[in-house]
Amino acid sequence: MTDKLPDPLVAIRIANYFSNRELRRVKILYTNHRGEIRLRNIMPSRVYYGECEWHKGAQWLLVAGDYDRFQNGEEDLTRTFAVCDIQSWEVQ
């Protein structure tokens, strides 16, 4: 089990996003598994509690389409983000 908890303000913004039926692009400030901090442009699709290949230990995870991957020509546009590693959330 992870001891990292999501920022409460970010968690509230994510909950509000999914309660709104009109899903839109979101800009997040995110720290990846290598400790690199970047702005990401995403289209969230779901949130779940669990783990995946890149995020070991049960925690809140966000699955989203990644516009940055699309612009780079990558084939797999789906990405899983650890909610505890999202520092900011801005609906576009």
ABEGO torsion letter per residue (X at the ends): XBABBBBAAAAAAAAAAAABABBBBBBBBBBBAAGBBBBBBBBBABBBBEBBAABBEBBBBBBBBBAAAAAAGBABABBBBBAAABABBBBX
